Amino acid sequence: MTEKAKSQKTDKYKIIEGYINHILETGSEPVSVFKFAKDLKMQEAAFYEHFTNFGAIKKAVWEMIFDRTLTDLEGQEVYKSYSAREKLLGFFFTWIEELKKRRSYLLAVYGENLMKDKKFPAELKGFKSEFKTFVNEIIMEGKETDEIAERPYITDRYDEALWLQVMFVFKFWLKDDSPAFEKTDAAIEKSVNLAFDLMGKSALDSFVDFSKFLFQSR
């Protein structure tokens, strides 16, 4: 990485951290990009090299959390030997650890609004896209190992269902007041196990397969 690239990366994280600190200290967004850049002792033009507005910073926070989650998760040697179910569990537990580092910020921004508003915040779009790419690899692996059943019209929606699970876990964690977020850990384990039980081959699937076998063997 060149010195210029390093400097740009440093400036980008300086802006992100500065924005987070401003939210935590004031409870609101900066009044203007000019004032915000001035407080960070940088030119306004330097801000626009990385972000177009404050919404873009909020989006970058989510993507940063996801990237760090994936880096940590895939850096664990044991992760490669995990089953599809274990990989998703590993993601959630690692993701929550990253969220804990930003809990005060996330509560300040989403604590009340996310509970009332049924729409997902626009800044989660990039995070959602990255998560679905990641989880589709797990789904594909699960189908190869028969952990996940191939079902016409339904299989293609598994990634969306698991994305809804991400939002369920996030909202649950925001409200969780148990020691060390023990209830969130339990919610993750139970919800992921339920998801894989539903995506897995059920008694109904076995019955359909057996019926097809009998029909074809007549």
C-alpha positions in Angstrom: 0.0 0.0 0.0 1.4 3.4 -1.0 1.8 6.3 1.5 -1.1 8.1 -0.2 -3.4 5.1 0.1 -2.4 4.7 3.8 -3.2 8.4 4.3 -6.6 8.1 2.7 -7.4 5.0 4.7 -6.4 6.8 7.9 -8.6 9.8 6.9 -11.6 7.5 6.2 -11.4 5.9 9.6 -10.8 9.2 11.3 -14.0 10.5 9.8 -16.0 7.4 10.8 -14.6 7.5 14.4 -15.2 11.2 14.5 -18.8 10.8 13.5 -19.4 8.0 16.0 -17.9 10.2 18.8 -20.0 13.2 17.8 -23.2 11.1 18.0 -22.2 9.7 21.4 -21.2 13.2 22.8 -24.1 15.2 21.4 -26.9 12.7 20.7 -27.4 14.2 17.2 -25.7 14.4 13.8 -23.2 17.3 13.1 -24.9 20.4 11.9 -22.9 20.5 8.7 -20.1 18.8 6.8 -18.1 22.1 7.0 -18.3 22.2 10.8 -17.7 18.5 11.2 -14.6 18.6 9.0 -13.3 21.7 10.9 -13.7 19.9 14.2 -11.6 17.0 12.8 -9.0 19.6 11.6 -9.4 18.6 8.0 -10.5 20.4 4.8 -14.1 19.9 3.8 -12.9 18.6 0.4 -11.1 15.8 2.2 -14.4 14.6 3.7 -15.9 14.4 0.2 -13.1 12.2 -1.0 -14.6 9.4 1.1 -18.3 10.3 1.8 -21.0 12.3 0.2 -23.0 12.8 3.3 -23.5 11.6 6.9 -25.8 8.8 5.7 -22.8 7.3 3.8 -20.8 7.2 7.1 -23.6 5.3 8.8 -23.5 2.9 5.9 -19.7 2.5 6.2 -20.1 1.7 10.0 -22.2 -1.3 9.2 -19.9 -2.5 6.4 -16.9 -2.0 8.7 -18.5 -4.2 11.4 -19.3 -6.9 8.8 -15.8 -6.8 7.3 -14.2 -7.1 10.8 -16.6 -9.9 11.7 -15.7 -11.9 8.6 -11.9 -11.3 9.0 -12.1 -12.5 12.6 -14.3 -15.5 11.7 -12.3 -16.7 8.7 -9.1 -16.2 10.6 -10.0 -18.9 13.0 -8.4 -22.2 11.9 -11.3 -24.3 13.2 -13.8 -22.3 11.0 -12.8 -24.2 7.9 -13.9 -27.5 9.5 -17.3 -26.2 10.6 -20.5 -27.5 9.2 -22.9 -25.0 7.5 -24.9 -24.7 10.7 -21.8 -24.1 12.7 -20.5 -21.5 10.3 -23.7 -19.5 10.6 -23.6 -19.8 14.4 -20.0 -18.7 14.3 -21.0 -15.7 12.3 -23.6 -14.6 14.7 -21.5 -15.0 17.8 -18.6 -13.2 16.2 -20.8 -10.4 14.8 -22.3 -9.8 18.3 -18.8 -9.4 19.7 -18.1 -6.7 17.1 -21.5 -5.0 17.8 -20.6 -4.9 21.5 -17.7 -2.6 20.7 -20.2 -0.1 19.2 -23.2 -0.7 21.5 -23.5 2.9 22.8 -23.5 4.2 19.2 -25.9 1.7 18.0 -28.3 2.3 20.9 -28.1 6.1 20.3 -28.9 5.7 16.6 -31.3 2.7 16.5 -32.4 2.1 20.1 -35.9 3.5 19.8 -36.4 4.1 16.1 -35.7 0.5 15.0 -38.2 -0.8 17.4 -41.0 1.4 16.1 -40.1 1.5 12.4 -40.8 -1.7 10.6 -38.7 -0.6 7.6 -35.0 -1.4 7.6 -32.7 1.7 7.7 -31.4 2.5 4.2 -27.8 2.5 5.4 -28.1 -1.3 6.0 -28.3 -2.0 2.2 -24.6 -2.6 1.7 -24.4 -4.8 4.8 -27.4 -6.8 3.6 -25.8 -7.3 0.2 -22.5 -8.5 1.8 -24.3 -10.8 4.3 -26.4 -12.4 1.5 -23.3 -13.1 -0.5 -21.7 -14.7 2.5 -24.7 -16.7 3.6 -25.4 -18.0 0.0 -22.0 -19.7 0.2 -23.1 -21.4 3.4 -26.4 -22.4 1.8 -24.6 -23.8 -1.2 -22.3 -25.8 1.1 -25.3 -27.0 3.2 -27.0 -28.3 0.1 -23.8 -30.2 -0.9 -23.7 -31.8 2.5 -27.4 -32.4 2.7 -27.8 -30.2 5.7 -30.1 -28.0 3.6 -32.8 -29.5 1.4 -33.3 -28.3 -2.2 -36.9 -27.1 -2.5 -38.3 -25.5 -5.7 -39.2 -21.8 -5.3 -38.3 -21.9 -1.6 -34.5 -22.5 -1.7 -33.9 -19.2 -3.6 -35.5 -17.4 -0.7 -33.4 -18.9 2.1 -30.9 -16.0 2.0 -33.8 -13.4 2.6 -35.1 -15.5 5.5 -31.7 -15.6 7.1 -31.4 -11.8 6.6 -34.6 -11.4 8.6 -33.0 -13.5 11.2 -30.1 -11.1 11.4 -32.4 -8.2 12.1 -34.3 -10.3 14.7 -31.0 -11.0 16.5 -30.0 -7.3 16.3 -33.2 -6.0 17.7 -33.2 -8.7 20.4 -29.6 -7.7 21.4 -30.5 -4.0 21.6 -33.2 -4.8 24.1 -31.2 -7.5 26.0 -30.4 -6.5 29.6 -29.2 -9.9 30.7 -25.7 -10.3 32.2 -23.1 -10.7 29.3 -26.1 -10.8 26.9 -26.7 -14.4 27.8 -30.3 -14.2 26.4 -28.9 -13.1 23.1 -26.6 -16.0 22.9 -29.5 -18.3 23.6 -31.6 -16.6 21.0 -28.9 -17.0 18.4 -28.5 -20.7 19.1 -32.2 -21.5 19.2 -33.0 -19.4 16.1 -30.1 -20.8 14.0 -31.0 -24.4 15.0 -34.6 -23.7 14.1 -33.6 -22.2 10.7 -31.5 -25.3 9.8 -34.2 -27.6 11.0 -36.7 -25.9 8.7 -34.2 -25.8 5.8 -33.1 -29.3 6.4 -34.7 -32.5 5.1 -37.9 -33.1 7.1 -40.2 -36.1 7.5 -42.4 -34.6 4.8 -39.5 -34.5 2.4 -38.8 -38.1 3.2 -42.4 -39.1 2.6 -42.4 -37.3 -0.8 -39.2 -39.0 -1.8 -40.5 -42.4 -0.8 -43.8 -41.7 -2.6 -41.9 -40.8 -5.8 -39.8 -44.0 -5.4 -42.9 -46.2 -5.1 -44.6 -44.4 -8.0 -41.5 -44.8 -10.2 -41.1 -48.5 -9.2 -44.5 -49.6 -10.2 
